[in-house]
Amino acid sequence: MQSVQPHIRIGTHMTQARYAVLPGDPKRVGAVAHWLDRVEELTFNREYRSIRGWIDDVEVIVMSTGMGGASTGIAVEELNRLGITTLIRIGSCGALQSGIQLGDIVIAAGAVRDDGASAAYIDKGYPAIPDPELLCALMHTADELKLPWHCGRIRSHDSFYTDREEEIDRYWSGKGILAADMETSALFVIGGLRGMRTASILNVVVEHEGDLEQGINNLVAQEDACALGEEREIRLALEAIRADAQRLAR
């Protein structure tokens, strides 16, 4: 009997991919499918919806991780057991600096570890940083695609609804942090500990000092700026994978 991973429900007999693109929302998996060739549905269990497809001759898994570092960490661990070596998150974020607009792309150069999942693995002195070659590939590709993008440090956290959210956002904004999400630090730390190459691309769905709930509603309704940002991050991830695979094949 072929064994499958207990949560993502994918087995090694189902894919030979080395690259995975990781949206948070299961619905975003379908959006990525439009940009791939020879798409096949794999599984949908809990928050983990997965497909596989091809960019040229490069096989790619696309799998949702759900919300937060805990479910992202499970995804990283089980994809690692399948032989996936390279993970690129495509998610959403709230901006913490003025001048970053809805639909802009934030490429994470590192993350403040305010999540619980990465702390469960290792002391917070361990850095939450992406693979440098992937980071460079994303920046170069973003320029080639003429996208509005920003690169810098972000913050990953576990809740939108603590009693100190405005105070916390002001603090980290004052420290130069570009944006906030819920998954990147877990991806970077757990992926790093497992020897995987990781990167994170974020679509801005809430502007600095904007309304959080309205921003989330904009994303759900696929309003123009947020929908364009989603398309941008998908194109950026897939084109960077194409460039990276070509580089490794030389």
N, C-alpha and C positions, 0 to 999 in steps of 0.2 A: 504494500500500500504506500502511495506517495504521501509524505507528510506535508502539511501546510502549517503556516504560522498561525497561532491561536486567535489572534485578534484581527489581523489584516486579511487572513484566509487566502494567502497566496503561497504556492509551493514552488520549489526550484524547477519542477517540471513544466511550469506555466510561463516562465520567462527566462531569458538569458541576458536581460538588460543590465547595464552598469550605471546608467543615469536614471534619476528619479526627479520629477517635478512635483512639489508638495504644496498645493493650495490648502487653505484651511477648510473652506466651504465645499461640501460634496457637489453642490451645483456648479462650482467653477471647474470641476473636472470635465464636464461637458463642453464648456467654453474652450478649454485647451484642445479638445478632440478635433475641433474644426481646423486646427493648424497642423495636424499630423496626418501622415499617410497610413493606410492599412490598419485602421483603428479596430481594436478588439476589446470588448468589455471583459473584465476579469471577475471582480467580486464587489459586493457591497454589504459590509457587515458593520453594525454600529455606525460610527462616524467615518469609517474607512471605505470609501468608494474608489475603485481602481480600474484603470484601463491600460492598455499598452498600444503604442503606435511607433511610427518610424519617422525620423528626419533623415532624408537620403537613405543610407544603409545603417543608421544608428538607431538601435531600439531604445525606447524611452518608456518608463513607467510613469503614469500620472496618478497620484493617490492623495486623497484628502486626509487631513490629520485631525480635523475637528478643532475645537477651541482650547487653547492653553498648553502649557508645557508638559503636563502629564501625558496627555494623549499623543502629543508630538514625540515625546521620548519613547513611547511604545512603538510608534511608527518607525523611528530611527533604528531601534534595536532589531525589530523584525525584518526590516529591509536589509540591514547589515547581514543577517543570517542567510539572506537570499543571494548575497554576493554583490549587492548594489554598493558602488564605491563613491558616487557623487550625488549630492542632494542639493537642489535649489528650491528654496521656499518662494512662493508667490502669494503674498498675503496683503493685508490692509493695515493701516496705521493712522494714528492721529498725530498731526504736526505739533511740535513744541517750539518752533521758531517762526517768526513772521517772514513772509515772502515765499513760503512753501505753499503752493496752491492745490486745490482739489484736483486730483488726477495726475499730479506730479509723481515721479518715481523717486523713492528713497532706497539707495543701495547701502546696506548696513556694513560698516567697516569694523564694528564691534558692538557689544551690547552690555548695558548695565544689568547685572544679574539680580533683579528683584523678583525672580520667580522661585517657586519651591522645588520644581523638578530638578533643576541643575544642582541646587544645594543638597539634594538627597544623594547625589553622586560624589561630590567633591567640594572641598573648601572653596570659598568664594575668591580666594587668591588665584585660582585657575582661570585663565582668560577666556572670555566668550568672543572669539574672533573667527572670521571666515578663512577659507583657504586663499592664500594671496594670489595664486594664479587665476582662480575663478573670479576673485574680486577685480583684478586687472582686466580680465576678459569682459566682465560685465560693464565696466566703465568705458572700455574701448568700443564695445558694441552699442552702448547707449549713445555715444557720440556719432557712430556711423548711422544709426537709425534716427538721429536728430531728435531725441526725446528730451523733454524737460526733466532733468534728474539732479539729485543731490546725493552726496556720499559723505557719511560720517557716522558717529556713534548714536545708537538708539537706546531705549530702555525697554526691557521686557518685564511684565508684571502679571499678577494673577487675578485682578478684579477691577471692574469699572466703578464699583459702588461703595468703596470705603468712605468714611466720613471726612477724609482728608484729601480727596482727589485733587481739588484745586490747589491746595497748598503743595502737594507733591509735584504736580505739573509745573508750578512756578519755580520750585527748587531746581528741578532738573533742566528746565528751560534756561535758568540762570547759569547752569554749568555747561551750556553749549550743546546739550543733547538735542538731536534733530527731531526725533519722533518716538512714539511709543507703540509697542505691539505686545502680544502675549506669548509668542512662540520662539522667537529668534534665539534667545540665550540658551534655551534647552537644546535646540538644534545644534548650535555651535559647540556647546560643551559636550553633550553626549556623542555627537558625531566625531568631535575631536578625540575623545577618549577611545573611541572605537576605530580610529585611524581612517575615518571617512573625510572626504572633501566636501565642504559645505559652503553655501552662500545664501543670502536672503535679499529678496527684492520686495518692496512694499509700495502699495498704491495708497496715496493720501486720500482718506475719506472724511477727515475732520481737519479743518484749518486751525491754526493756533488761536486759542481762546474762542473757538467755535463751539457749537452745541453738539455734545456727544451723541445724544439720542437722535437728533436730526441727521447727523452724519451717518449713523448706522442705517437709518431709514432711507437715506439717499442711496446707499450701497444696495440695499435690498430691492429698491425700486429701479435700480439700474439707471439712475439719472445720468445725464449726458457726461459730466466731467468724471464721475466715478467709473462709469462704464468704459470711457476712453482710457482711463488709468489702468483698468483691468486688462484691456487689450494690449496696452503698452507693455505691461509687465510680462504677459504671456509671450509676446514677440521677443522681448529682450531675453527671457530665459531660454527659449528655444534656439534663437540665433547664437547665443553664447555657447550652448551645448554643441551646435554645429561647428563653431570655430574651435572649441576645445578639442573635440574629437578629431578634427583635421590636424590640429597641432600635434596631438599625441600619436597620430598615424604617420607623421613625417619621420 
